[in-house]
C-alpha cells in the first residue's frame, strides 16, 4: 500500500470553447522530497498526461487503447482481484517516441505508461483514445513506494 504523498494539491481547470474542447487537471506533490507536477489534458482523440520534476520533459511514450482488446486477452485469465488491478494490463503496448537515453530509463517510462493506461482502461472499458505520456523524472529508477506515489498522483488528475 502506497504511503501518503506530502503536500498534494489537485485542481481542475476547464477550458470552455466549442472549437477546442479539452479539459485540463493538475496535481502536485513531493515524492522522495522532489516536487512533482502532473497535468492531464483530455482531447477528443488523445489523452495527454505529463509528469515533471523541475519543469522538464525528457521522454514521450504513447499507448494505443483502440487496437488492444482486453476481453480477447483476458477471457482466458482468472478473474481479477483488487490486488490484480494494481498490475498493468498485459495487452497494452507502450512505445517510446522520444527520449529514454538508456534502457533503464526506457523500461521505467514504459512501466509508468502501461500503469497509467491500465488505470484509464479500467476506469472506462470503452475508452479507445491513445494515451500520450510525457515524463521528466530526475531519476531513472524508482522505489516501489515512489512508483505508486507517482501513479497515485496521476490518478488524482484523471
RAJO-V474570 format. One record per residue. SS is DSSP state (H for helix, E for strand, - for the rest). NEAR is the number of other ideal C-beta (glycine too) atoms within 8 Angstrom. Layout:
ss: {SS | SS}
near: {NEAR | NEAR}
//
This chain:
ss: {- | - | - | - | - | E | E | E | E | E | E | E | E | E | E | - | - | - | - | - | - | E | E | E | E | E | E | E | E | E | E | - | - | E | E | E | E | E | E | E | E | E | - | - | - | E | E | E | E | E | E | E | E | - | - | - | - | - | E | E | E | E | E | - | - | - | - | - | - | H | H | H | H | H | - | - | - | - | - | - | - | - | - | H | H | H | - | - | - | - | - | - | - | - | E | E | E | E | - | - | - | - | H | H | H | H | H | H | H | H | H | H | H | H | H | H | H | H | H | H | H | H | H | - | - | - | - | - | - | E | E | E | E | E | E | E | - | - | - | - | - | - | - | H | H | H | H | H | H | H | H | H | H | H | H | H | H | -}
near: {2 | 9 | 6 | 5 | 12 | 6 | 7 | 11 | 7 | 9 | 7 | 8 | 7 | 6 | 8 | 4 | 6 | 4 | 4 | 6 | 8 | 9 | 9 | 12 | 13 | 13 | 14 | 11 | 13 | 10 | 11 | 7 | 4 | 9 | 8 | 13 | 12 | 16 | 11 | 14 | 9 | 8 | 9 | 4 | 5 | 8 | 14 | 11 | 15 | 13 | 16 | 13 | 11 | 8 | 5 | 7 | 9 | 7 | 14 | 12 | 15 | 12 | 15 | 9 | 14 | 7 | 5 | 12 | 7 | 10 | 6 | 7 | 12 | 10 | 6 | 4 | 7 | 3 | 4 | 7 | 6 | 4 | 5 | 7 | 8 | 4 | 6 | 9 | 14 | 5 | 10 | 13 | 7 | 13 | 7 | 12 | 7 | 6 | 11 | 10 | 4 | 7 | 6 | 8 | 12 | 11 | 8 | 12 | 16 | 11 | 10 | 15 | 14 | 13 | 10 | 14 | 15 | 12 | 12 | 13 | 14 | 8 | 7 | 6 | 6 | 4 | 10 | 5 | 10 | 11 | 15 | 11 | 16 | 12 | 15 | 13 | 11 | 5 | 6 | 7 | 6 | 9 | 7 | 6 | 8 | 10 | 11 | 9 | 13 | 15 | 13 | 10 | 17 | 15 | 8 | 11 | 13 | 11}
//
